Amino acid sequence: MGRLIAVVLFVAVLVPGVLLARAWALAAGRRAVAAAAVGFATPTPEGLATVRRQAQHGRRVRQLGFLLGLVGIVVSIVLFAEASVFLWAPALGAGLLLGVVLAEATRPRPRWRASSPARRPRRSEQISLVLLWAMRVLVVAELVTAVLLWQRDELPDSVGGVALVVPLAAWALAELALLRTLARPLPAEGADVPVDEALRTWTAHLVTAATSVLALLPLGTLLLAAGIDLGDRVTQGFDLVPVALVASGFAALAAGLAVAVFLVTWLRPLRVDDRALTR
């Protein structure tokens, strides 16, 4: 009976990760609609210049994220010595993801004329609120888990510091980028409105996905390690806590990898169809 309960609990804990992956799969439709709207518009010269400038900015800052990942590899070698052989991939990935969020948070403002009086979009027009709040809940869960394990001396100081600083920095940059997309007025020229909406949609999804991955993967690792550690202890009766922790860890890792796949599809810069310019 205990094994059956453990299996049911394991499957139940995996459900939120599946639902999160499903929500990101539905977000691909929002990207397709935004790109199609741009294809049917004829942007102004300012709009075309904005698309090119934002694409160049994104590539340059993401290259800076790659360099940041290389620095992280060097730091991991200094801090963990031989154990760093297992950390070069996470360090490089964290640097790349931070570069994605930093690129969106520092995007240059469009040079087109803003609407007067200023009109601003709603948050739900840019991204699903489910994805947005899921990101925030995941970051908080990762921070709380890291603090609890750190206080119980189950995490080395260097690991605990990284587990707190990296997701928190990504979250702060993501909220800054989201605030900028919400506060920026819509363009005055109607032909630039689809371009502006697509750029906001790209930014909102990129920062949400990158921050979610930076929360999910450390959270899954921490939960998995805690579950395995509890499973090695002798307890009276059947203990479901290790099973729940291990299942939650697997679910978080799987969801993080799934969101990372969707993030790669959003990294393609917005493109203006040349056919729209000949009509």
C-alpha positions as CSV (number, residue, x, y, z in Angstrom):
1,M,0.0,0.0,0.0
2,G,2.8,2.4,0.8
3,R,4.4,1.8,-2.6
4,L,1.1,2.6,-4.3
5,I,0.8,5.8,-2.4
6,A,4.3,6.7,-3.3
7,V,3.7,6.2,-7.0
8,V,0.5,8.2,-6.9
9,L,2.3,11.0,-5.1
10,F,5.1,10.9,-7.6
11,V,2.8,11.2,-10.5
12,A,0.7,14.0,-8.8
13,V,3.8,16.1,-8.2
14,L,4.8,15.8,-11.9
15,V,1.4,17.4,-13.0
16,P,2.4,21.1,-12.4
17,G,5.5,20.7,-14.5
18,V,3.4,19.2,-17.3
19,L,0.9,22.1,-17.1
20,L,3.7,24.6,-17.2
21,A,5.2,23.1,-20.3
22,R,1.7,23.1,-21.9
23,A,1.3,26.8,-21.1
24,W,4.5,27.6,-22.8
25,A,3.5,25.5,-25.8
26,L,0.4,27.6,-26.1
27,A,2.6,30.7,-26.0
28,A,4.0,29.8,-29.4
29,G,0.6,30.8,-30.8
30,R,1.0,34.3,-29.4
31,R,4.4,34.6,-31.1
32,A,2.9,33.4,-34.4
33,V,0.1,36.0,-34.2
34,A,2.4,38.8,-33.3
35,A,4.8,37.9,-36.2
36,A,1.9,37.6,-38.6
37,A,0.6,41.0,-37.7
38,V,4.0,42.6,-38.4
39,G,4.0,40.8,-41.8
40,F,0.8,42.4,-42.8
41,A,1.9,46.0,-41.8
42,T,4.1,48.5,-43.6
43,P,6.3,50.0,-40.8
44,T,7.7,53.5,-41.0
45,P,11.5,54.0,-41.5
46,E,11.7,54.6,-37.8
47,G,10.0,51.3,-37.2
48,L,12.4,49.4,-39.5
49,A,15.3,51.1,-37.8
50,T,14.0,50.1,-34.4
51,V,13.7,46.4,-35.4
52,R,17.3,46.3,-36.7
53,R,18.7,48.2,-33.7
54,Q,16.9,46.0,-31.2
55,A,18.1,42.9,-32.9
56,Q,21.7,44.1,-32.9
57,H,21.5,45.1,-29.2
58,G,20.1,41.7,-28.3
59,R,22.9,39.8,-30.1
60,R,25.6,42.0,-28.5
61,V,24.4,41.7,-24.9
62,R,23.8,38.0,-25.3
63,Q,27.5,37.7,-26.3
64,L,28.3,39.5,-23.1
65,G,26.3,36.8,-21.3
66,F,28.5,34.2,-22.9
67,L,31.6,35.9,-21.6
68,L,29.8,36.1,-18.2
69,G,29.4,32.3,-18.4
70,L,33.1,31.9,-19.1
71,V,33.8,34.0,-16.0
72,G,31.5,31.7,-14.0
73,I,33.4,28.7,-15.1
74,V,36.7,30.3,-13.9
75,V,35.0,31.2,-10.6
76,S,33.7,27.6,-10.2
77,I,37.2,26.3,-10.7
78,V,38.5,28.6,-8.0
79,L,35.7,27.7,-5.5
80,F,35.2,24.0,-6.1
81,A,38.5,22.8,-7.6
82,E,38.0,19.2,-9.0
83,A,34.2,19.3,-8.5
84,S,34.0,22.1,-11.0
85,V,34.2,19.6,-13.8
86,F,30.5,19.0,-13.3
87,L,29.7,22.8,-13.1
88,W,31.0,24.2,-16.3
89,A,27.8,23.6,-18.2
90,P,25.5,25.1,-15.5
91,A,27.9,28.1,-15.2
92,L,27.9,28.7,-18.9
93,G,24.1,28.3,-19.1
94,A,23.5,30.7,-16.2
95,G,25.7,33.3,-17.9
96,L,23.8,32.9,-21.2
97,L,20.4,33.2,-19.5
98,L,21.5,36.3,-17.6
99,G,22.6,37.7,-20.9
100,V,19.2,37.2,-22.3
101,V,17.5,38.9,-19.4
102,L,20.0,41.8,-19.4
103,A,19.6,42.3,-23.1
104,E,15.8,42.7,-22.7
105,A,16.1,45.0,-19.6
106,T,18.5,47.4,-21.4
107,R,16.9,47.5,-24.8
108,P,17.1,51.0,-26.3
109,R,13.8,53.0,-26.5
110,P,12.2,53.2,-29.9
111,R,12.8,56.5,-31.7
112,W,9.4,56.8,-33.2
113,R,6.9,59.5,-32.1
114,A,4.8,58.4,-29.1
115,S,1.1,58.7,-29.0
116,S,-0.4,61.8,-27.5
117,P,-2.1,61.5,-25.1
118,A,0.0,58.5,-24.1
119,R,-1.7,55.1,-24.6
120,R,-0.3,52.0,-23.0
121,P,-1.1,48.3,-23.4
122,R,-2.3,45.9,-20.8
123,R,-0.1,43.3,-19.4
124,S,-2.4,40.5,-20.6
125,E,-1.8,41.7,-24.2
126,Q,1.9,40.9,-23.9
127,I,2.0,37.6,-22.0
128,S,-0.2,35.1,-20.3
129,L,-0.5,36.1,-16.6
130,V,-0.2,32.4,-15.8
131,L,3.3,32.3,-17.1
132,L,4.2,35.6,-15.4
133,W,3.0,34.6,-12.0
134,A,4.4,31.1,-12.4
135,M,7.8,32.7,-12.9
136,R,7.4,34.7,-9.7
137,V,6.2,31.8,-7.6
138,L,9.1,29.6,-8.9
139,V,11.7,32.2,-8.0
140,V,10.3,32.6,-4.5
141,A,10.2,28.8,-4.0
142,E,13.8,28.5,-5.1
143,L,14.9,31.3,-2.8
144,V,13.0,29.8,0.2
145,T,14.4,26.3,-0.5
146,A,17.9,27.6,-0.7
147,V,17.6,29.6,2.5
148,L,16.1,26.7,4.4
149,L,18.8,24.3,3.3
150,W,21.5,26.9,3.9
151,Q,20.3,27.5,7.5
152,R,20.4,23.7,8.1
153,D,24.0,23.5,7.0
154,E,23.0,21.3,4.1
155,L,24.5,23.7,1.5
156,P,28.1,25.1,1.5
157,D,28.3,28.8,1.7
158,S,29.5,29.2,-1.9
159,V,26.7,27.1,-3.3
160,G,24.1,28.8,-1.1
161,G,25.3,32.2,-2.3
162,V,25.1,31.3,-5.9
163,A,21.7,29.7,-5.5
164,L,20.4,33.0,-4.0
165,V,22.2,35.6,-6.1
166,V,21.7,34.3,-9.6
167,P,17.9,33.8,-9.6
168,L,17.4,37.0,-7.6
169,A,19.5,39.0,-10.0
170,A,17.6,37.5,-13.0
171,W,14.2,38.2,-11.3
172,A,15.2,41.9,-10.7
173,L,16.2,42.4,-14.3
174,A,13.1,40.6,-15.6
175,E,10.8,42.8,-13.5
176,L,12.7,45.9,-14.8
177,A,12.2,44.7,-18.4
178,L,8.5,44.0,-17.8
179,L,8.0,47.4,-16.2
180,R,9.6,49.1,-19.2
181,T,7.3,47.2,-21.7
182,L,4.3,48.2,-19.7
183,A,5.2,51.9,-19.1
184,R,6.3,52.7,-22.7
185,P,3.6,54.6,-24.6
186,L,2.3,53.2,-27.9
187,P,3.7,54.7,-31.1
188,A,1.7,57.5,-32.8
189,E,1.9,55.9,-36.3
190,G,-0.6,53.1,-36.7
191,A,1.8,51.2,-39.0
192,D,4.3,50.9,-36.1
193,V,1.8,49.6,-33.6
194,P,2.1,45.9,-34.7
195,V,5.9,46.2,-34.5
196,D,5.7,47.7,-31.1
197,E,3.3,45.0,-29.8
198,A,5.6,42.3,-31.2
199,L,8.7,43.7,-29.6
200,R,6.9,43.9,-26.2
201,T,5.6,40.3,-26.6
202,W,9.2,39.1,-27.4
203,T,10.6,40.9,-24.4
204,A,8.0,39.7,-22.0
205,H,8.3,36.0,-23.0
206,L,12.1,36.1,-23.2
207,V,12.6,37.4,-19.6
208,T,9.9,35.2,-18.2
209,A,11.3,32.1,-19.8
210,A,14.9,32.8,-18.9
211,T,14.1,33.6,-15.3
212,S,11.9,30.6,-15.0
213,V,14.7,28.3,-16.2
214,L,17.1,30.0,-13.7
215,A,14.6,29.2,-11.0
216,L,13.5,25.7,-12.0
217,L,16.9,24.1,-12.6
218,P,18.4,25.1,-9.2
219,L,15.1,24.4,-7.5
220,G,15.0,20.9,-9.0
221,T,18.6,20.2,-8.0
222,L,18.1,21.4,-4.4
223,L,14.9,19.4,-4.0
224,L,16.4,16.3,-5.5
225,A,19.5,16.5,-3.3
226,A,17.3,17.1,-0.2
227,G,15.1,14.1,-1.0
228,I,18.0,11.8,-1.6
229,D,19.6,12.9,1.7
230,L,16.4,12.3,3.6
231,G,16.0,8.9,1.9
232,D,19.3,7.7,3.4
233,R,18.1,8.3,6.9
234,V,16.4,5.6,9.0
235,T,12.9,6.5,10.0
236,Q,10.0,4.7,11.7
237,G,7.3,3.6,9.2
238,F,6.9,4.8,5.6
239,D,8.1,8.3,5.0
240,L,6.5,10.1,2.0
241,V,8.6,13.3,2.4
242,P,11.7,12.0,0.5
243,V,9.4,10.7,-2.3
244,A,7.7,14.1,-2.6
245,L,11.0,15.9,-2.7
246,V,12.5,13.6,-5.3
247,A,9.4,13.8,-7.5
248,S,9.3,17.6,-7.1
249,G,13.0,17.8,-8.1
250,F,12.5,15.7,-11.2
251,A,9.4,17.7,-12.1
252,A,11.3,21.0,-11.7
253,L,14.3,19.8,-13.8
254,A,12.0,18.4,-16.6
255,A,10.0,21.6,-16.6
256,G,13.1,23.7,-16.7
257,L,14.5,21.9,-19.7
258,A,11.1,22.2,-21.5
259,V,10.9,25.9,-20.9
260,A,14.5,26.2,-22.1
261,V,13.5,24.6,-25.4
262,F,10.7,27.2,-25.9
263,L,13.1,30.0,-24.9
264,V,15.4,29.0,-27.8
265,T,12.5,29.5,-30.2
266,W,11.8,33.0,-28.9
267,L,15.5,34.0,-29.3
268,R,15.0,34.5,-33.0
269,P,14.7,38.2,-33.6
270,L,11.6,39.9,-34.9
271,R,11.7,40.1,-38.7
272,V,9.8,42.4,-41.0
273,D,8.6,40.6,-44.1
274,D,9.9,42.3,-47.2
275,R,6.6,41.6,-49.0
276,A,4.9,44.0,-46.7
277,L,7.2,46.8,-47.9
278,T,6.2,46.3,-51.6
279,R,2.5,46.6,-51.2
